[in-house]
Each structure stands twice: as C-alpha cells, then as structure tokens.
Amino acid sequence: MLLTTFCSVLLVATAIWAKRKNITIGGIVADKNALPFALHRTGPAIERGIEKLRKIVADEADVTFILNVTTEFCVADMVGAIAAEMYYKHQVSAFIGPGMCYV
C-alpha cells in the first residue's frame, strides 16, 4: 500500500510539473525472484500508480509508461546509461526505479 501511494504521489507531481501534454514515465526494474523489489512484486503497484495518474490527468495529458526490465541482480553500474537512453529516445519525464541491492 505504501509503495502504491508513493508511486501515485510521484506520478501526480510529475504531471503537475511537466510542461508538455505527454507525460512519459520510465520504469527501470529488475526481474529476479530473490529480490524484494522484483517486477513480479512491484509491478502491480506501479501499474496501479500509472492508471491512477492517467485518471487524474485524463483531460490535460496523455501518459505513456515505458518499462526496461533487467535480469541483472543489481544494475547500479549501468543504470545511468539505461536512464540516459530512455530519456533521449523517449523524452522520459520521470523514472520509477531502479531498486538496488546492497549485499
């Protein structure tokens, strides 16, 4: 529930501050079953947040969600490149993720 609320607040704030009519949210998520923030666990909360944002800004903006799924255990060494590529290719307004492991 807390994750859903956080995602919703983040996405609404993005909608308010975005200067264009298209809001693109980029998700950088790992998909390893052992991780507490893996896609199969966080995906539903992210989807609910995106759907809530779409309802809130329906009259003012279109919301696009682009998901980058990695099978790496920790993407700390490549997250900058992934985010930059998503930003320049898709004009991402805000990012969700990545979750990081520190083991």
C-alpha positions in Angstrom: 0.0 0.0 0.0 2.8 2.4 0.9 4.5 1.7 -2.5 1.3 2.4 -4.4 0.8 5.7 -2.5 4.4 6.7 -3.2 4.1 5.9 -6.9 0.8 7.8 -7.1 2.3 10.9 -5.4 5.4 10.8 -7.6 3.4 10.5 -10.8 0.9 13.2 -9.8 3.8 15.6 -9.0 5.3 14.7 -12.4 2.0 15.5 -14.1 1.9 18.9 -12.4 5.5 19.9 -13.2 5.6 18.6 -16.8 5.5 21.3 -19.4 4.3 19.1 -22.2 1.0 17.4 -22.8 2.6 14.0 -23.0 3.9 12.6 -19.8 6.3 9.6 -20.2 7.2 7.6 -17.2 10.2 5.3 -17.4 10.5 2.2 -15.3 13.8 0.5 -14.6 13.0 -2.7 -12.8 14.9 -5.9 -12.1 13.2 -9.2 -12.5 14.9 -11.7 -10.2 12.7 -13.7 -7.9 15.1 -13.4 -5.0 14.8 -9.6 -4.9 12.2 -8.0 -2.6 11.6 -5.3 -5.3 11.5 -7.6 -8.3 9.0 -6.9 -11.1 6.5 -9.6 -10.1 6.3 -8.0 -6.6 6.4 -4.3 -7.5 4.7 -4.4 -10.9 1.1 -4.4 -9.7 1.8 -1.3 -7.5 3.5 0.5 -10.4 0.6 -0.4 -12.7 -2.0 1.0 -10.2 0.0 4.2 -9.9 0.2 4.7 -13.6 -3.6 4.0 -14.0 -4.3 6.5 -11.2 -2.2 9.1 -12.9 -4.0 8.5 -16.2 -7.3 9.1 -14.5 -6.2 12.2 -12.7 -4.7 13.9 -15.8 -7.0 12.5 -18.4 -8.3 15.9 -19.5 -4.8 17.5 -19.7 -2.2 15.0 -20.7 -1.5 11.6 -22.1 0.5 9.2 -20.0 2.9 6.7 -21.5 4.8 4.1 -19.5 8.0 2.6 -20.8 9.4 -0.4 -18.9 13.0 -1.5 -19.0 13.3 -4.9 -17.3 16.7 -6.2 -16.5 17.6 -9.7 -15.3 20.8 -8.5 -13.6 20.9 -8.8 -9.8 22.0 -5.2 -9.4 22.1 -2.6 -12.1 24.0 0.1 -10.3 26.8 0.1 -12.8 24.5 0.5 -15.8 21.5 2.5 -14.5 22.9 5.8 -15.7 23.2 4.6 -19.2 19.8 2.9 -19.2 18.2 6.1 -17.9 20.0 8.3 -20.4 19.0 6.1 -23.3 15.3 6.2 -22.1 15.4 9.9 -21.6 16.9 10.7 -25.1 14.9 8.1 -27.0 11.5 8.6 -25.3 11.7 12.0 -23.6 11.0 10.5 -20.2 9.5 12.9 -17.7 10.1 10.8 -14.6 11.6 7.5 -13.6 10.4 4.7 -11.3 13.3 2.6 -10.0 15.7 1.1 -10.1 15.5 -0.8 -6.9 19.0 -1.6 -5.7 20.5 -4.5 -3.8 23.3 -3.9 -1.4 24.5 -7.4 -0.5 
